[in-house]
Amino acid sequence: MPDKNPTEATTRPRDAALGSGLGRVLLLVYGVFALSASARALVQITTHFDEAPLAYLLSGFAGLVYVAATVGLARGGSTGRLIALVSCTIELVGVLAIGTLTVVDSVDFPDATVWSNFGSGYGYVPLVLPFIGLWWIWRHKPEKAQ
Amino acid sequence: MNGPLSSATIIAALVLAVWYLLRSALDRAPGRNDLIAAGVLSLLVLVLVAVAAIGLATGTEVADIGTFAGYLITTVAFVPTAGYLAVMEPTRWGSLTLGIGCLIIPVLVLRLQQIASVTGA
């Protein structure tokens, strides 16, 4: 894209759409996690579900949460924002709860999920991502009617 | 899967990632050349994936062929997806999108190598 108008601001107004600016970067990252977590769960559930049913169901649940967050960010508006807010909150609770459980007692989770050990298998991105996501959604509070 | 082509792809992706992250840090939107560079990287990845796919078709044994094929599809589609999002985002965040896309390519290639090294034979 040639820069047609160099004076044009390269940052967007605070009330721009949820899925623009940094939101579009989040969309890509959430999309990656939606795909990788869901695909991982699908392989686990379809090929060796009996080995660790709880871990694999959790894997599937994590995948669905990422899919929901991705859809919410992409959709935008008040509905999209709500979907993203709820799924990012679940994601935060999930990564903290599962992370703590797997560190304290790994017996119940013989096989890994994205949230195991606070997402260490994914470069701890699953731990950082909900904070960035929630901060971004929080910044996009809908304006009160004036 | 474990040849000079993989190494070249990983190095090219990492170099481009540094460049895009720098552009983003300097508050620059992706320019025409940035998008052309992403296109060239996409072609490199396409060649890599094509070689791997031909290898599969001509009898290379991979233990987990479903996962391997899934990774191949994801890998080949990845840079174009990041590029598409970046074109819609002519701000510094577009450069960041390309940068993150380029950072994920080495991960995907390394995972492909990992899966390929566990042969079914």
Chai-1 contact restraints between the chains, C-beta under 6 A:
chainA,res_idxA,chainB,res_idxB,connection_type,confidence,min_distance_angstrom,max_distance_angstrom,comment,restraint_id
A,M1,B,P90,contact,1.0,0.0,6.0,A-B,restraint_1
A,P2,B,R32,contact,1.0,0.0,6.0,A-B,restraint_2
A,T10,B,D27,contact,1.0,0.0,6.0,A-B,restraint_3
A,T10,B,A29,contact,1.0,0.0,6.0,A-B,restraint_4
A,T10,B,T91,contact,1.0,0.0,6.0,A-B,restraint_5
A,T10,B,R92,contact,1.0,0.0,6.0,A-B,restraint_6
A,G21,B,W93,contact,1.0,0.0,6.0,A-B,restraint_7
A,L22,B,W93,contact,1.0,0.0,6.0,A-B,restraint_8
A,R24,B,L85,contact,1.0,0.0,6.0,A-B,restraint_9
A,R24,B,E89,contact,1.0,0.0,6.0,A-B,restraint_10
A,R24,B,W93,contact,1.0,0.0,6.0,A-B,restraint_11
A,V25,B,W93,contact,1.0,0.0,6.0,A-B,restraint_12
A,V25,B,L96,contact,1.0,0.0,6.0,A-B,restraint_13
A,V25,B,T97,contact,1.0,0.0,6.0,A-B,restraint_14
A,L28,B,L85,contact,1.0,0.0,6.0,A-B,restraint_15
A,L28,B,T97,contact,1.0,0.0,6.0,A-B,restraint_16
A,A39,B,G70,contact,1.0,0.0,6.0,A-B,restraint_17
A,V43,B,T67,contact,1.0,0.0,6.0,A-B,restraint_18
